[in-house]
């Protein structure tokens, strides 16, 4: 079984090229994504939240000659020199697949990969979209990860993640809420949510943030009381990744690494 994981990791780390398209489905909706990668010089990741083609769209692209860039509705287009890690971290906040697949292809991005999960066990083989797959499961503490890996080439076709909750996790949430009152964070929020261009009224998102910051301690106390009352099922985060049209080691045209409009103003 460890050999399956090793072959899986090695496939992504050493392939000359990779492309896919797929979805991430969770309680907060469905995100469609696609990935293009050509070693060592080109990378593109795009995702769009279903039903939100404009405000739910983001892209990250990089090449050895032009550096790393990203685009999203809130910030527009930004450049990062050769630091691909920063735009990928931002994209991960929108779509978890922005981390799951690229970090397998580019381990220098850093962070835990699906090949690093502990306490693996093998389950019965399965079929995904007509492809015979190994099925690997990892259970640790309150979490569970299941991987469906195509037998023919070790491509990841499906991944299910189930993140449970714990008293320790509750305390981390409460700690984060209390941190909202940090004055430096409030100033950053002012920069992030500026006045509108038309009537110079405060951005409603800043008003919400400001209210939360001013009542952070009270909110944290309420959460400490309420969180234990929420059922384990309701607090469990479940996501399903499905990768389709996965292809390794085939030529990819340069034009494939350009984001779709409106994301390529650079």
C-alpha positions as CSV (number, residue, x, y, z in Angstrom):
1,X,0.0,0.0,0.0
2,X,2.9,2.4,0.8
3,X,4.2,1.6,-2.7
4,X,0.9,3.0,-4.2
5,X,1.4,6.3,-2.4
6,X,5.0,6.5,-3.4
7,X,4.2,5.9,-7.0
8,X,1.3,8.4,-6.8
9,X,3.6,11.1,-5.4
10,X,6.4,10.3,-7.9
11,X,4.0,10.5,-10.8
12,X,3.1,14.1,-10.1
13,X,6.6,15.2,-9.0
14,X,8.3,13.9,-12.2
15,X,5.8,14.3,-15.0
16,X,6.8,16.5,-17.9
17,X,3.3,18.0,-18.2
18,X,-0.2,17.7,-16.6
19,X,-3.7,18.9,-17.3
20,X,-7.1,18.4,-15.8
21,X,-10.5,19.9,-15.1
22,X,-12.8,19.1,-12.3
23,X,-15.0,20.2,-9.4
24,X,-14.9,20.6,-5.7
25,X,-18.2,20.1,-4.0
26,X,-19.0,21.1,-0.4
27,X,-21.7,22.5,1.8
28,X,-20.9,26.0,0.4
29,X,-21.5,25.0,-3.2
30,X,-19.6,23.8,-6.3
31,X,-16.4,25.1,-7.7
32,X,-15.2,24.3,-11.2
33,X,-11.4,24.3,-11.9
34,X,-8.8,23.5,-14.4
35,X,-5.1,23.0,-14.2
36,X,-2.3,23.2,-16.9
37,X,1.4,22.5,-16.0
38,X,4.5,22.1,-18.1
39,X,7.7,21.4,-16.3
40,X,9.7,23.5,-15.6
41,X,8.4,26.7,-17.0
42,X,4.6,27.1,-17.2
43,X,1.6,26.8,-14.8
44,X,-2.1,27.9,-14.8
45,X,-4.8,27.3,-12.3
46,X,-8.3,28.7,-12.8
47,X,-11.5,28.2,-10.7
48,X,-15.1,29.5,-10.8
49,X,-17.8,29.2,-8.2
50,X,-20.9,27.8,-9.8
51,X,-23.4,30.5,-10.5
52,X,-20.9,33.3,-10.0
53,X,-19.0,33.6,-13.3
54,X,-17.6,37.1,-12.4
55,X,-17.2,37.5,-8.7
56,X,-16.6,33.8,-8.1
57,X,-13.7,33.6,-10.6
58,X,-10.0,33.5,-9.8
59,X,-6.8,32.6,-11.8
60,X,-3.1,32.0,-11.0
61,X,-0.6,31.8,-13.8
62,X,3.2,31.6,-13.9
63,X,6.0,31.3,-16.4
64,X,9.7,31.4,-16.1
65,X,9.9,34.5,-18.3
66,X,7.0,36.6,-16.9
67,X,6.8,35.5,-13.3
68,X,3.7,34.8,-11.1
69,X,0.4,36.6,-11.4
70,X,-3.2,36.3,-10.2
71,X,-6.6,37.7,-10.8
72,X,-9.8,37.9,-8.8
73,X,-12.8,40.1,-8.8
74,X,-11.9,41.9,-5.5
75,X,-8.3,42.8,-6.2
76,X,-8.0,42.6,-10.0
77,X,-4.7,41.5,-11.5
78,X,-1.5,41.4,-9.4
79,X,2.1,40.4,-10.0
80,X,4.4,38.5,-7.6
81,X,7.8,38.3,-9.3
82,X,8.8,34.6,-9.2
83,X,6.9,33.8,-6.0
84,X,4.2,31.4,-7.0
85,X,3.5,30.5,-3.4
86,X,1.7,33.8,-2.5
87,X,-0.9,33.8,-5.3
88,X,-1.5,30.0,-4.7
89,X,-2.1,30.7,-1.0
90,X,-4.7,33.3,-1.9
91,X,-6.4,31.1,-4.4
92,X,-6.6,28.3,-1.8
93,X,-8.9,30.5,0.2
94,X,-11.4,30.3,-2.7
95,X,-10.8,26.8,-3.9
96,X,-9.1,24.1,-1.8
97,X,-8.1,22.3,-5.1
98,X,-5.8,25.3,-5.7
99,X,-3.5,23.5,-3.1
100,X,-4.3,19.9,-3.4
101,X,-3.2,19.3,-7.0
102,X,-0.5,22.0,-7.6
103,X,1.5,21.1,-4.5
104,X,1.8,17.5,-5.8
105,X,3.2,18.9,-9.1
106,X,5.4,21.5,-7.5
107,X,6.5,20.3,-4.0
108,X,8.5,23.5,-3.4
109,X,5.2,25.4,-3.0
110,X,5.3,23.9,0.5
111,X,2.6,22.5,2.8
112,X,1.1,19.1,3.5
113,X,0.3,17.1,0.4
114,X,-2.1,14.2,-0.2
115,X,0.9,12.0,-0.2
116,X,1.8,13.0,3.3
117,X,-1.3,11.7,5.1
118,X,-0.7,9.3,7.9
119,X,-2.2,5.9,9.0
120,X,-3.1,4.8,5.5
121,X,-5.2,1.7,4.8
122,X,-6.3,0.1,1.6
123,X,-10.0,-0.4,0.9
124,X,-11.7,-2.4,-1.9
125,X,-10.8,-1.3,-5.4
126,X,-13.4,1.0,-7.1
127,X,-14.3,2.4,-10.4
128,X,-14.5,6.2,-11.1
129,X,-15.8,7.4,-14.4
130,X,-15.1,4.0,-15.9
131,X,-11.5,3.8,-14.6
132,X,-10.3,1.1,-12.3
133,X,-8.8,2.8,-9.1
134,X,-7.0,1.9,-6.0
135,X,-8.8,3.3,-3.0
136,X,-6.8,4.6,-0.1
137,X,-8.1,5.9,3.3
138,X,-6.4,7.8,6.1
139,X,-8.1,8.4,9.4
140,X,-6.5,10.5,12.1
141,X,-8.1,12.2,15.2
142,X,-11.4,13.7,13.9
143,X,-10.5,13.7,10.2
144,X,-10.8,11.3,7.3
145,X,-9.3,11.4,3.8
146,X,-10.2,9.0,1.0
147,X,-8.3,8.9,-2.3
148,X,-9.3,7.1,-5.6
149,X,-6.1,6.7,-7.6
150,X,-6.3,5.4,-11.2
151,X,-4.5,2.1,-11.6
152,X,-3.2,2.7,-15.1
153,X,-1.1,5.9,-14.3
154,X,-1.6,6.8,-10.6
155,X,-3.7,9.9,-11.4
156,X,-5.9,11.2,-8.6
157,X,-9.5,11.0,-9.9
158,X,-11.4,11.5,-6.7
159,X,-10.7,12.8,-3.2
160,X,-13.1,13.1,-0.2
161,X,-12.1,15.1,2.8
162,X,-14.0,15.0,6.1
163,X,-12.8,17.4,8.8
164,X,-14.2,16.9,12.2
165,X,-14.2,19.2,15.2
166,X,-12.6,19.0,18.6
167,X,-12.4,21.1,21.8
168,X,-8.9,22.1,20.7
169,X,-10.3,23.3,17.4
170,X,-13.0,25.3,19.1
171,X,-10.4,27.1,21.1
172,X,-8.5,28.0,17.9
173,X,-11.7,29.4,16.5
174,X,-12.3,31.5,19.6
175,X,-8.7,32.7,19.6
176,X,-9.1,33.8,16.0
177,X,-12.3,35.7,16.8
178,X,-10.6,37.6,19.7
179,X,-7.8,38.6,17.3
180,X,-10.3,40.6,15.2
181,X,-9.9,43.5,17.7
182,X,-6.3,44.0,16.7
183,X,-6.0,47.7,15.6
184,X,-3.5,46.8,12.9
185,X,-6.0,44.3,11.4
186,X,-8.7,47.1,11.4
187,X,-6.4,49.4,9.5
188,X,-5.7,46.6,6.9
189,X,-9.5,46.1,6.6
190,X,-9.8,49.8,5.7
191,X,-7.3,49.4,2.9
192,X,-9.0,46.2,1.8
193,X,-12.5,47.6,1.7
194,X,-12.2,51.3,0.6
195,X,-15.0,53.7,0.0
196,X,-17.0,53.3,-3.1
197,X,-16.2,55.4,-6.2
198,X,-19.8,56.8,-6.6
199,X,-21.1,58.3,-3.4
200,X,-18.1,57.7,-1.1
201,X,-20.2,55.7,1.3
202,X,-18.2,53.1,3.5
203,X,-18.0,49.7,2.0
204,X,-20.6,47.6,3.8
205,X,-18.0,44.8,4.3
206,X,-15.9,47.2,6.3
207,X,-18.9,48.1,8.5
208,X,-19.5,44.4,9.2
209,X,-15.8,43.8,10.0
210,X,-15.7,46.9,12.2
211,X,-18.7,45.7,14.1
212,X,-17.2,42.3,14.6
213,X,-13.9,43.8,15.8
214,X,-15.6,46.1,18.3
215,X,-17.5,43.1,19.7
216,X,-14.8,40.5,19.4
217,X,-14.6,39.6,23.1
218,X,-18.4,39.3,23.5
219,X,-18.6,37.2,20.3
220,X,-15.9,34.9,21.5
221,X,-17.7,34.4,24.8
222,X,-20.9,33.5,23.0
223,X,-19.1,31.1,20.7
224,X,-17.5,29.3,23.7
225,X,-21.0,28.6,25.0
226,X,-22.7,27.8,21.7
227,X,-20.0,25.7,19.8
228,X,-20.4,22.6,22.1
229,X,-24.2,22.6,21.5
230,X,-23.8,22.1,17.7
231,X,-24.0,18.5,16.7
232,X,-20.9,16.7,15.4
233,X,-22.6,16.2,12.0
234,X,-23.4,19.9,11.6
235,X,-19.8,20.9,12.4
236,X,-18.1,18.4,10.1
237,X,-16.7,19.9,6.9
238,X,-17.0,17.6,3.9
239,X,-15.5,18.3,0.5
240,X,-15.3,16.1,-2.6
241,X,-12.8,16.7,-5.4
242,X,-13.3,15.1,-8.8
243,X,-10.6,15.3,-11.5
244,X,-11.6,14.6,-15.1
245,X,-9.7,14.5,-18.4
246,X,-6.4,14.0,-16.4
247,X,-3.5,13.7,-18.9
248,X,0.2,13.3,-18.1
249,X,3.2,13.8,-20.3
250,X,1.6,15.1,-23.5
251,X,2.4,18.4,-25.3
252,X,0.5,21.5,-24.1
253,X,0.4,24.6,-26.3
254,X,1.5,27.9,-24.9
255,X,-2.0,29.4,-25.4
256,X,-3.3,27.0,-22.8
257,X,-1.4,28.9,-20.1
258,X,-3.3,32.2,-20.7
259,X,-6.3,32.7,-18.3
260,X,-9.7,33.1,-19.7
261,X,-11.1,36.7,-20.0
262,X,-11.3,38.9,-18.0
263,X,-8.3,37.6,-16.2
264,X,-5.4,38.5,-18.5
265,X,-4.9,42.3,-18.5
266,X,-1.1,42.1,-18.0
